[in-house]
């Protein structure tokens, strides 16, 4: 949001928002571990039983119109080097192509051996850092990319090389070894996150709220494993194309030497 909006909030606004949205019928409780069910339900009743439900209704959201052309914005900031923030329109978490795009993101940005890190940081030395992530939302979100330039390097050069690599991935796809490495990294991260009670509870609750079905969390690994090179090519060509993105070019404003 904007600072002017935050500064306009009153204590009454905050109280009304809390009462409207922080109510028992708006909450999801997830319990994981060794507990007595009867004692636990009694504790829940004692904590929440007297609280009144909220009558707030979900606001209807109109579908966003399709983006037909690339959007660009130049944004001066107190930074020493140029940076690029790129957002591609991406599918919602429950859509099948979200898993494919997650694998694509791992191929492009997953660690020091990933394509974009090797190309822009290691080989060409245009960037000092590269990152990519996908919004896990109920509604369609963004595949976000961040490229931080090295001193004296041009953002336009990095973007041109990045686009050329996307075009190559969309045209040629990926080798079985590269695809398997990306899947293995995703599987390892998923299983490591499930090692603790909290690590199990959080994704269960998150998927219940976002997709409406707790089973989707346990289908993630199968979704990743089923991705093929043809899926990678299709999704790159369909989603990671200039007409679906907004590019914010952060430029030094001269305040940082």
C-alpha atoms as one frame of an Amber mdcrd trajectory, in Angstrom:
protein
   0.000   0.000   0.000   0.875   3.656   0.315   2.122   5.500   3.390  -0.667
   8.105   3.048  -3.232   5.301   3.434  -1.523   3.982   6.580  -1.284   7.462
   8.078  -5.027   7.936   7.494  -5.970   4.910   9.622  -7.692   5.649  12.934
  -7.828   3.417  16.034 -11.516   2.892  15.275 -10.642   1.632  11.782  -8.266
  -0.919  13.268 -10.768  -2.140  15.858 -13.516  -2.479  13.233 -11.190  -4.396
  10.914 -10.152  -6.737  13.731 -13.722  -7.491  14.761 -14.772  -8.067  11.167
 -11.983 -10.421  10.133 -10.488 -11.959  13.311 -13.449 -14.120  14.332 -13.888
 -17.881  14.966 -15.691 -18.457  11.653 -12.733 -16.828   9.887 -10.104 -18.954
  11.629  -8.507 -22.292  10.809  -6.939 -24.289  13.630  -4.416 -26.997  12.793
  -3.194 -29.380  15.500  -0.208 -31.624  14.908   1.516 -33.803  17.473   0.800
 -36.055  20.451  -2.289 -34.687  22.204  -5.510 -35.873  23.834  -8.369 -35.006
  21.477 -10.954 -34.558  24.237  -8.754 -32.217  26.269  -7.808 -30.286  23.159
 -11.413 -29.733  22.040 -12.301 -28.600  25.553  -9.496 -26.043  25.423 -10.696
 -24.807  22.031 -14.240 -24.473  23.361 -12.984 -22.539  26.378 -10.992 -20.154
  24.210 -13.376 -19.632  21.303 -16.791 -20.877  22.384 -18.073 -17.547  23.660
 -16.764 -15.469  20.774 -19.347 -14.251  18.294 -18.912 -15.029  14.591 -18.321
 -12.294  12.085 -21.047 -11.432   9.610 -18.639 -10.020   7.057 -19.121 -11.310
   3.537 -16.339 -11.876   1.069 -16.007  -9.008  -1.362 -16.682  -9.988  -4.980
 -13.519  -9.727  -7.035 -13.833  -8.888 -10.699 -11.407 -10.789 -12.941  -8.405
  -8.736 -13.991  -8.390  -7.824 -17.677  -5.693  -9.541 -19.750  -2.412  -7.690
 -20.171  -1.677  -7.215 -23.874   1.637  -5.378 -23.820   4.726  -4.933 -21.695
   4.686  -2.131 -19.139   7.835  -0.305 -18.018   8.542   2.112 -15.187  11.732
   3.987 -14.307  12.048   4.404 -10.538  14.896   6.519  -9.032  15.931   5.280
  -5.581  18.874   5.600  -3.149  20.817   2.635  -4.524  24.387   2.275  -5.746
  23.613   0.221  -8.848  20.746  -0.426 -11.262  18.169  -3.078 -10.437  15.322
  -4.718 -12.296  12.069  -5.930 -10.739  10.044  -7.938 -13.259   6.563  -9.314
 -12.701   4.940 -11.852 -15.047   1.264 -12.675 -14.623   1.173 -16.171 -13.164
  -1.467 -18.828 -12.339  -3.104 -19.364  -8.955  -1.711 -21.997  -6.598  -4.420
 -24.565  -7.380  -3.928 -24.346 -11.151  -1.863 -27.189 -12.696   0.578 -24.815
 -14.400   1.619 -23.379 -11.025   3.605 -26.567 -10.355   5.170 -26.417 -13.810
   6.143 -22.776 -13.301   7.635 -23.694  -9.914   9.896 -26.211 -11.654  10.765
 -23.606 -14.303  11.674 -21.132 -11.569  13.941 -23.740  -9.980  15.690 -24.323
 -13.320  16.220 -20.592 -13.780  16.996 -19.446 -10.217  17.498 -22.502  -7.982
  20.963 -22.023  -6.511  24.373 -21.142  -7.906  24.202 -23.764 -10.653  20.888
 -22.431 -12.012  20.742 -21.036 -15.531  20.308 -17.349 -14.737  22.860 -17.276
 -11.919  25.425 -19.036 -14.090  24.744 -16.755 -17.050  24.369 -13.310 -15.488
  26.453 -13.632 -12.319  29.160 -16.169 -13.149  29.734 -16.047 -16.909  28.875
 -12.512 -18.025  29.356 -10.809 -14.631  26.500  -8.426 -15.343  24.661  -9.058
 -12.056  25.653  -9.459  -8.440  22.419 -11.221  -7.506  19.467 -12.899  -9.245
  16.243 -14.162  -7.690  12.879 -15.534  -8.773   9.712 -16.558  -6.919   6.047
 -17.342  -7.590   3.096 -16.041  -5.561   1.166 -18.934  -3.906  -2.232 -17.223
  -3.909  -5.873 -18.248  -4.227  -6.126 -15.854  -7.154  -3.637 -15.480 -10.011
  -0.514 -13.643  -8.879   2.955 -12.884 -10.190   6.136 -14.681 -11.074   8.603
 -12.129  -9.740  12.197 -11.752 -10.923  14.889  -9.530  -9.378  18.166  -8.720
 -11.116  20.763  -6.577  -9.317  23.479  -5.110 -11.563  27.150  -4.966 -10.805
  28.700  -1.498 -10.645  28.964   0.007 -14.118  26.778  -2.627 -15.777  23.644
  -1.768 -17.740  20.231  -3.172 -16.886  19.315  -3.258 -20.587  22.170  -5.706
 -21.271  21.106  -8.019 -18.436  17.474  -7.942 -19.536  18.417  -8.759 -23.136
  20.478 -11.754 -22.012  17.729 -12.866 -19.637  15.136 -12.697 -22.423  17.409
 -14.655 -24.759  17.749 -17.418 -22.148  13.977 -17.573 -21.683  13.527 -17.817
 -25.444  16.047 -20.658 -25.580  14.349 -22.530 -22.740  10.963 -22.105 -24.407
  12.350 -23.347 -27.710  14.671 -26.186 -26.628  13.265 -27.214 -23.266  15.517
 -28.844 -20.705  17.633 -31.964 -20.441  16.468 -34.844 -18.267  19.423 -34.259
 -15.920  18.605 -30.568 -15.443  14.920 -31.327 -14.981  15.655 -34.067 -12.450
  17.976 -31.765 -10.496  15.234 -29.116 -10.230  12.685 -31.694  -9.064  15.113
 -33.125  -6.511  15.765 -29.681  -5.022  12.036 -29.007  -4.722  11.399 -32.426
  -3.179  14.236 -31.972  -0.677  12.924 -28.578   0.370   9.395 -29.945   0.749
  10.477 -32.934   2.869  12.823 -30.874   5.045   9.950 -28.490   5.744   7.835
 -31.427   6.928  10.364 -32.619   9.526   8.834 -30.712  12.450   5.302 -30.483
  13.839   5.150 -26.805  12.905   6.488 -27.633   9.442   3.540 -29.996   8.938
   0.890 -27.725  10.439   1.695 -24.565   8.487   1.316 -25.942   4.925  -1.827
 -27.876   5.911  -3.469 -24.716   7.209  -2.166 -22.635   4.334  -3.516 -24.952
   1.639  -6.858 -25.236   3.438  -7.227 -21.460   3.299  -5.795 -20.893  -0.190
  -7.094 -23.880  -2.173  -9.940 -25.024   0.076  -8.551 -28.564   0.146  -5.803
 -29.735   2.539  -5.035 -32.631   0.193  -3.382 -30.287  -2.301  -0.360 -29.943
  -0.018   0.284 -33.684  -0.294  -0.145 -33.626  -4.065   2.669 -31.117  -4.579
   5.438 -33.695  -4.955   3.495 -35.703  -7.533   2.769 -32.473  -9.428   6.479
 -31.613  -9.545   7.470 -35.153 -10.501   5.023 -35.227 -13.412   6.516 -32.145
 -15.134   8.175 -32.926 -18.477  10.357 -30.900 -20.825   7.377 -30.262 -23.109
   5.496 -28.769 -20.142   8.456 -26.489 -19.447   8.546 -25.243 -23.034   4.795
 -24.660 -23.143   4.633 -22.719 -19.879   7.688 -20.583 -20.659   6.219 -19.604
 -24.027   2.751 -18.979 -22.591   3.599 -17.165 -19.335   7.158 -15.794 -19.406
   6.755 -13.537 -22.413   7.170  -9.753 -22.542   3.512  -8.961 -23.227   2.552
 -10.477 -19.830   5.064  -8.584 -17.725   5.768  -5.284 -16.009   9.403  -4.160
 -15.733  10.440  -1.709 -13.008  13.908  -0.267 -13.617  15.326   0.998 -10.325
  18.033   3.581 -11.043  20.424   5.361  -8.646  19.133   8.797  -7.666  22.632
  10.056  -6.933  22.350  10.019  -3.136  24.544   6.891  -2.749  28.164   7.024
  -3.909
